[in-house]
Amino acid sequence: MHNRRNMLKYMGAGLALSASLAFPAISHAADMPGVTDTEIKLGNISPYSGPASAYSTIAKTIAAYFNKVNEEGGINGRKINFLSYDDGYSPPKAVEQARKLVESDEVLLIFQSLGTPSNSAIEKYMNMKKVPQLLVATGATKFGNPKEAPWTMGWQPNYQSEGIIYGRWINSEMPDAKIAVMYQNDDFGKDVLAGLKTGLGDKADMIVAEASYEVAEPVVDSQVVKLKASGADVFINIATPKFAAQAIKKAHEIGWDATQIVANVSTSVAAVLTPAGLEASTGVISTGYLKDMQDPQWADDPAKKDWEAFMDKYFPDGNKASNFTVYGYSVAQTMVHILEQAGDDLTRENVLKQAASMKDVTLPLFLPGMSMNTSETDYFPIEQMQLMKFDGERWVNFGDVISGEVGG
């Protein structure tokens, strides 16, 4: 494990100093909500029930990882108390839970609250209260706007970065392409499309056809048929899992032999590619930033072995085939890094400052060559991805890591 994030690094010093730090810590107590000499209280809001309940695996993995950190001595001698509440993927419920965490539980911050609707609902409140809303679990680009919402920061690659990366790759590898785009008519779809146009630059006229769909529509077959008729030889499928699977299947059925790119949110073999048909999905391209633990190339990777040992000991009920566990493990490590960097100055202001001061921070389960960087004006920790192609059984990474800085 990388020295930068060696969680045992400060443990001895932290325990030895705890007695001498008792008085300063108490004198600063009013400035450090959620923090005592022995505890750091973190809040979380996740959908344990409702239509997005599959994502609760992320919060369960984070809780397990913090149990591991606590067992190994905590953060500079303090144990993490992780309070995670269900919002059922309902924005009003998310607001209720955020108020409970901030006003009743008095947490230091809210970490990895999940979903664009829920984070949108609590963002104004969190910024008014000046409580960090850190490493939110959504790729919506609006959660990286330090001017408007300085207390809110994303983590995963934002949707515009993803689109920029596709545009840059097509520009480089298929400069004469004719591109057709299907996109979901919401923040997600529009973000990826805007990024694609940015990445194409002065070649945005390579896009010869666009078709949007609403999430309430039952099927997207007509959009795919319309896009094929444009004569495009690249099909960009910016859809959530149900619709992405339909589009992959329909393109195959009508014999549309285009290079197909599917959005990163729809790369699940179980939820997307298998329902679409593995034959129909073969050759589809997307992006990744975390190692796929099912990929044989990582079989002897020490980082994979560490993750497996963690799963066996701390989350034995967790599904090792789910990339949500890899995601939860990695985002928890990011939070640990930020808290370690804050040292004993665990004010909300300093924790936010450390989150916005990451320099080339890498994680064990990142793809090689990737790192996190943030600043007071850059609230997007991960803006690099690597392309990958589905070979009929699994995703295979190819090419270089491509950067997709928004505004960069």
C-alpha positions as CSV (number, residue, x, y, z in Angstrom):
1,M,0.0,0.0,0.0
2,H,1.3,3.5,-0.9
3,N,3.3,5.2,1.8
4,R,1.3,8.4,1.3
5,R,-1.8,6.7,2.7
6,N,-0.2,4.3,5.1
7,M,-2.8,4.3,7.8
8,L,-0.4,3.0,10.4
9,K,2.0,5.8,9.8
10,Y,0.8,8.1,12.4
11,M,-0.8,5.7,14.8
12,G,1.9,5.3,17.4
13,A,2.5,9.1,17.5
14,G,-1.2,9.8,17.6
15,L,-1.8,7.5,20.6
16,A,1.3,8.8,22.4
17,L,0.2,12.4,21.9
18,S,-3.4,12.0,22.8
19,A,-2.9,12.9,26.5
20,S,-0.9,16.0,25.8
21,L,-3.4,17.1,23.2
22,A,-6.4,16.8,25.5
23,F,-6.5,20.4,26.7
24,P,-6.1,22.1,23.3
25,A,-8.7,19.7,21.8
26,I,-11.2,20.6,24.5
27,S,-10.5,24.3,24.1
28,H,-11.2,24.1,20.4
29,A,-14.3,21.9,20.9
30,A,-16.7,24.6,19.9
31,D,-14.9,25.0,16.5
32,M,-14.7,21.2,15.9
33,P,-18.2,19.7,15.7
34,G,-18.2,15.9,15.6
35,V,-14.7,15.7,17.0
36,T,-13.5,14.7,20.4
37,D,-10.1,13.4,21.7
38,T,-11.3,9.9,20.7
39,E,-13.8,10.2,17.9
40,I,-14.5,11.7,14.5
41,K,-18.2,11.6,13.6
42,L,-19.0,11.4,9.9
43,G,-22.4,11.5,8.3
44,N,-23.7,9.7,5.2
45,I,-27.0,9.5,3.3
46,S,-27.6,6.4,1.0
47,P,-30.6,4.6,-0.5
48,Y,-30.9,1.5,1.6
49,S,-34.5,1.2,0.3
50,G,-36.3,2.3,-2.9
51,P,-35.4,2.1,-6.6
52,A,-31.6,2.7,-6.2
53,S,-31.1,0.4,-3.2
54,A,-28.4,-1.6,-5.1
55,Y,-26.1,1.4,-4.5
56,S,-26.3,0.9,-0.7
57,T,-23.4,-1.6,-1.2
58,I,-21.2,1.4,-1.4
59,A,-22.1,2.7,2.0
60,K,-21.9,-0.8,3.5
61,T,-18.4,-1.1,2.1
62,I,-17.3,2.3,3.5
63,A,-18.7,1.3,7.0
64,A,-16.6,-1.9,6.8
65,Y,-13.5,0.0,5.7
66,F,-13.8,2.4,8.6
67,N,-14.2,-0.6,11.0
68,K,-10.8,-1.8,9.6
69,V,-9.3,1.7,10.2
70,N,-10.6,1.8,13.7
71,E,-9.3,-1.7,14.5
72,E,-5.9,-0.5,13.3
73,G,-5.8,2.5,15.6
74,G,-8.1,5.1,13.9
75,I,-7.0,8.4,12.5
76,N,-4.2,9.9,14.6
77,G,-5.7,8.0,17.5
78,R,-9.3,9.0,16.9
79,K,-11.9,6.4,15.9
80,I,-14.4,7.1,13.1
81,N,-18.0,7.0,14.0
82,F,-19.8,6.6,10.7
83,L,-23.6,7.4,10.8
84,S,-25.3,6.3,7.6
85,Y,-29.0,7.0,7.1
86,D,-31.5,5.8,4.4
87,D,-33.2,8.4,2.2
88,G,-34.9,5.9,-0.2
89,Y,-33.5,8.0,-3.1
90,S,-36.0,10.6,-2.1
91,P,-34.8,14.3,-2.1
92,P,-37.2,15.4,0.7
93,K,-36.0,12.5,2.8
94,A,-32.4,13.4,2.0
95,V,-33.0,16.9,3.4
96,E,-34.6,15.5,6.5
97,Q,-31.6,13.2,7.1
98,A,-29.0,16.0,6.4
99,R,-30.7,18.2,9.0
100,K,-30.7,15.3,11.5
101,L,-27.0,14.6,10.9
102,V,-25.9,18.3,11.1
103,E,-28.3,19.6,13.8
104,S,-28.9,16.5,16.1
105,D,-25.9,14.3,15.5
106,E,-23.6,17.3,15.0
107,V,-21.3,15.4,12.5
108,L,-18.1,17.0,11.3
109,L,-19.2,16.6,7.7
110,I,-21.4,14.6,5.3
111,F,-19.5,12.2,3.1
112,Q,-20.5,10.3,-0.1
113,S,-24.2,11.2,0.0
114,L,-25.5,9.4,-3.0
115,G,-27.3,10.5,-6.2
116,T,-27.7,13.7,-8.1
117,P,-31.3,14.4,-6.9
118,S,-30.4,13.9,-3.2
119,N,-27.2,16.0,-3.4
120,S,-29.0,18.7,-5.3
121,A,-31.6,18.8,-2.6
122,I,-29.2,19.3,0.3
123,E,-26.5,21.4,-1.4
124,K,-27.9,24.8,-0.5
125,Y,-28.5,23.8,3.1
126,M,-24.9,22.3,3.5
127,N,-23.3,25.5,2.1
128,M,-25.5,27.8,4.2
129,K,-24.5,25.8,7.3
130,K,-20.8,25.7,6.1
131,V,-20.7,21.9,6.6
132,P,-18.5,20.0,4.1
133,Q,-20.5,17.9,1.6
134,L,-17.5,15.8,0.5
135,L,-16.8,13.4,-2.2
136,V,-20.4,13.1,-3.3
137,A,-21.5,9.9,-5.1
138,T,-22.6,11.4,-8.4
139,G,-20.7,12.4,-11.6
140,A,-22.9,15.5,-12.2
141,T,-20.6,18.3,-13.2
142,K,-22.5,20.9,-11.1
143,F,-21.0,19.4,-7.9
144,G,-17.6,20.9,-8.7
145,N,-18.4,24.6,-8.5
146,P,-16.3,26.2,-5.7
147,K,-17.5,29.7,-6.5
148,E,-21.2,28.8,-6.1
149,A,-21.0,26.0,-3.6
150,P,-17.5,26.0,-1.8
151,W,-18.5,23.3,0.7
152,T,-19.6,20.7,-1.9
153,M,-17.0,18.5,-3.7
154,G,-17.3,15.5,-6.0
155,W,-15.1,12.4,-6.3
156,Q,-15.7,10.1,-9.3
157,P,-14.9,11.4,-12.8
158,N,-17.6,13.9,-13.7
159,Y,-19.8,13.3,-16.8
160,Q,-18.3,16.2,-18.8
161,S,-14.8,14.8,-18.3
162,E,-16.0,11.5,-19.6
163,G,-17.4,13.2,-22.7
164,I,-14.2,15.2,-23.3
165,I,-12.2,11.9,-23.2
166,Y,-14.5,10.3,-25.8
167,G,-14.2,13.4,-28.0
168,R,-10.4,13.5,-27.7
169,W,-10.1,9.8,-28.5
170,I,-12.3,10.0,-31.6
171,N,-10.4,13.1,-32.8
172,S,-7.1,11.2,-32.5
173,E,-8.1,7.8,-33.7
174,M,-11.1,8.3,-36.1
175,P,-10.7,11.9,-37.4
176,D,-13.1,11.3,-40.3
177,A,-15.9,9.7,-38.2
178,K,-19.6,10.5,-38.5
179,I,-21.0,10.5,-35.0
180,A,-24.6,9.8,-33.9
181,V,-25.5,10.4,-30.2
182,M,-28.3,9.1,-28.1
183,Y,-28.6,10.8,-24.7
184,Q,-30.8,10.8,-21.7
185,N,-32.6,14.2,-21.5
186,D,-31.3,15.3,-18.1
187,D,-28.2,16.6,-16.3
188,F,-26.3,13.3,-16.9
189,G,-27.0,13.0,-20.7
190,K,-26.5,16.7,-21.4
191,D,-23.2,16.8,-19.3
192,V,-21.7,13.9,-21.3
193,L,-22.9,15.4,-24.6
194,A,-21.4,18.9,-23.7
195,G,-18.1,17.2,-22.8
196,L,-18.1,15.3,-26.1
197,K,-18.5,18.5,-28.1
198,T,-15.7,20.1,-26.0
199,G,-13.4,17.2,-26.6
200,L,-14.1,17.3,-30.4
201,G,-13.2,21.0,-30.4
202,D,-13.4,22.6,-33.8
203,K,-14.5,19.1,-35.2
204,A,-17.8,19.1,-33.3
205,D,-19.5,19.0,-36.7
206,M,-18.5,15.3,-36.8
207,I,-21.8,14.8,-34.9
208,V,-24.3,14.3,-37.7
209,A,-27.3,13.2,-35.6
210,E,-28.6,13.5,-32.0
211,A,-31.7,11.8,-30.4
212,S,-32.7,12.2,-26.8
213,Y,-35.1,10.1,-24.7
214,E,-37.0,10.6,-21.4
215,V,-36.6,8.2,-18.5
216,A,-40.4,7.6,-18.6
217,E,-40.2,6.2,-22.1
218,P,-40.6,2.4,-22.2
219,V,-38.1,1.8,-25.0
220,V,-35.6,3.7,-27.2
221,D,-35.8,1.5,-30.4
222,S,-37.1,4.4,-32.5
223,Q,-34.1,6.6,-31.5
224,V,-31.6,3.9,-32.5
225,V,-33.3,3.3,-35.9
226,K,-33.4,7.1,-36.6
227,L,-29.7,7.4,-35.7
228,K,-28.6,4.5,-37.9
229,A,-30.4,6.2,-40.8
230,S,-28.0,9.2,-40.5
231,G,-25.2,7.1,-41.9
232,A,-23.0,7.5,-38.8
233,D,-20.2,5.1,-38.2
234,V,-19.8,5.9,-34.5
235,F,-22.7,5.5,-32.1
236,I,-22.4,7.1,-28.7
237,N,-24.9,5.6,-26.3
238,I,-25.2,8.0,-23.3
239,A,-27.8,6.1,-21.4
240,T,-28.5,4.6,-18.0
241,P,-28.4,0.7,-17.7
242,K,-32.0,-0.2,-18.9
243,F,-31.9,2.0,-22.0
244,A,-28.2,1.3,-22.7
245,A,-29.0,-2.4,-22.9
246,Q,-32.0,-1.8,-25.2
247,A,-29.9,0.4,-27.5
248,I,-27.0,-2.1,-27.8
249,K,-29.5,-4.9,-28.6
250,K,-31.4,-2.8,-31.1
251,A,-28.3,-1.6,-33.0
252,H,-27.2,-5.3,-33.3
253,E,-30.7,-6.4,-34.5
254,I,-30.8,-3.8,-37.3
255,G,-27.3,-4.6,-38.4
256,W,-25.8,-1.2,-37.5
257,D,-22.1,-1.9,-37.7
258,A,-20.9,1.3,-36.0
259,T,-18.2,1.7,-33.4
260,Q,-20.3,1.9,-30.2
261,I,-19.3,3.8,-27.1
262,V,-21.5,3.3,-24.0
263,A,-21.4,5.7,-20.9
264,N,-19.4,4.6,-17.9
265,V,-22.6,4.3,-15.8
266,S,-23.7,1.4,-18.0
267,T,-20.7,-0.9,-18.1
268,S,-22.1,-3.6,-15.8
269,V,-21.8,-6.9,-17.5
270,A,-24.6,-8.3,-15.3
271,A,-27.0,-5.4,-15.6
272,V,-26.3,-4.1,-19.1
273,L,-24.3,-6.3,-21.4
274,T,-25.8,-9.7,-20.5
275,P,-29.4,-8.4,-21.0
276,A,-28.3,-6.8,-24.3
277,G,-26.7,-10.0,-25.4
278,L,-23.0,-10.7,-25.1
279,E,-22.6,-11.1,-28.8
280,A,-24.3,-7.8,-29.4
281,S,-22.1,-6.2,-26.8
282,T,-18.8,-7.5,-28.1
283,G,-16.6,-4.6,-29.3
284,V,-18.5,-1.9,-27.3
285,I,-16.1,0.8,-25.9
286,S,-16.3,2.7,-22.6
287,T,-14.1,4.2,-19.9
288,G,-12.8,3.0,-16.6
289,Y,-10.7,4.4,-13.7
290,L,-10.8,1.6,-11.1
291,K,-9.3,-1.9,-11.5
292,D,-11.8,-4.6,-12.3
293,M,-11.3,-7.3,-9.6
294,Q,-12.7,-9.9,-12.0
295,D,-10.0,-9.1,-14.6
296,P,-7.3,-11.8,-14.7
297,Q,-4.6,-9.3,-15.3
298,W,-4.8,-8.2,-11.6
299,A,-4.6,-11.8,-10.3
300,D,-1.2,-11.3,-8.6
301,D,-1.6,-7.6,-7.8
302,P,-0.8,-7.0,-4.1
303,A,-3.6,-4.3,-4.0
304,K,-6.1,-6.9,-5.2
305,K,-5.0,-9.3,-2.5
306,D,-5.3,-6.5,0.2
307,W,-8.8,-5.8,-1.0
308,E,-9.7,-9.5,-0.9
309,A,-8.4,-9.8,2.6
310,F,-10.4,-6.7,3.6
311,M,-13.6,-8.2,2.1
312,D,-13.0,-11.6,3.8
313,K,-12.5,-10.1,7.2
314,Y,-14.6,-6.9,7.3
315,F,-17.3,-7.4,4.7
316,P,-17.8,-11.2,4.3
317,D,-21.4,-10.7,3.1
318,G,-20.3,-8.3,0.4
319,N,-20.3,-9.3,-3.2
320,K,-16.8,-9.5,-4.6
321,A,-18.1,-9.4,-8.1
322,S,-19.7,-5.9,-7.5
323,N,-17.6,-3.0,-8.6
324,F,-19.5,-1.0,-5.9
325,T,-17.3,-2.6,-3.3
326,V,-14.1,-1.5,-5.2
327,Y,-15.6,2.0,-5.4
328,G,-16.6,2.2,-1.7
329,Y,-13.2,0.9,-0.6
330,S,-11.4,3.5,-2.7
331,V,-13.6,6.5,-1.8
332,A,-13.2,5.5,1.9
333,Q,-9.4,5.5,1.5
334,T,-9.7,9.1,0.0
335,M,-11.6,10.3,3.1
336,V,-9.0,8.7,5.3
337,H,-6.2,10.5,3.4
338,I,-8.0,13.9,3.9
339,L,-8.5,13.3,7.6
340,E,-4.9,12.2,8.0
341,Q,-3.7,15.3,6.2
342,A,-5.8,17.5,8.5
343,G,-3.9,16.2,11.6
344,D,-5.3,17.5,14.8
345,D,-6.8,20.6,13.2
346,L,-10.2,18.9,12.5
347,T,-12.2,22.1,12.0
348,R,-14.6,22.0,9.1
349,E,-12.6,24.7,7.4
350,N,-9.3,22.8,7.5
351,V,-10.8,19.5,6.4
352,L,-12.3,21.3,3.4
353,K,-8.9,22.9,2.8
354,Q,-7.2,19.5,2.8
355,A,-9.8,18.0,0.4
356,A,-9.0,20.9,-1.9
357,S,-5.2,20.4,-1.7
358,M,-4.7,16.9,-3.1
359,K,-1.5,16.6,-5.2
360,D,-0.9,13.4,-7.2
361,V,-2.7,11.3,-4.6
362,T,-3.0,7.7,-5.9
363,L,-5.0,4.8,-4.6
364,P,-4.2,1.0,-4.7
365,L,-7.2,0.2,-6.9
366,F,-6.8,3.0,-9.4
367,L,-5.7,2.0,-12.9
368,P,-2.0,2.6,-13.3
369,G,-1.0,6.2,-14.1
370,M,-4.0,7.7,-12.4
371,S,-4.0,10.1,-9.5
372,M,-6.2,12.7,-7.7
373,N,-5.5,16.5,-7.8
374,T,-7.6,19.3,-6.4
375,S,-7.2,23.0,-5.7
376,E,-9.3,25.9,-4.5
377,T,-10.5,26.3,-8.0
378,D,-10.6,22.6,-9.0
379,Y,-13.1,20.5,-7.2
380,F,-12.9,17.4,-9.5
381,P,-10.5,14.9,-7.8
382,I,-10.5,12.4,-10.7
383,E,-10.4,13.7,-14.3
384,Q,-8.6,10.9,-16.0
385,M,-9.9,7.7,-17.4
386,Q,-8.7,4.8,-19.6
387,L,-10.6,3.4,-22.6
388,M,-11.7,-0.2,-22.5
389,K,-13.4,-2.6,-24.9
390,F,-15.7,-5.5,-24.1
391,D,-14.3,-8.7,-25.7
392,G,-17.5,-10.8,-25.2
393,E,-16.6,-11.9,-21.6
394,R,-14.9,-8.9,-19.9
395,W,-13.7,-5.4,-20.3
396,V,-10.1,-5.0,-21.6
397,N,-8.3,-1.7,-21.0
398,F,-6.4,-0.2,-24.0
399,G,-4.4,2.9,-24.9
400,D,-3.1,5.6,-22.6
401,V,-4.8,7.2,-19.6
402,I,-6.6,10.2,-21.1
403,S,-7.1,13.5,-19.2
404,G,-10.4,15.3,-19.4
405,E,-10.1,18.4,-17.3
406,V,-13.2,20.5,-17.4
407,G,-12.2,23.9,-18.5
408,G,-8.6,22.6,-18.9
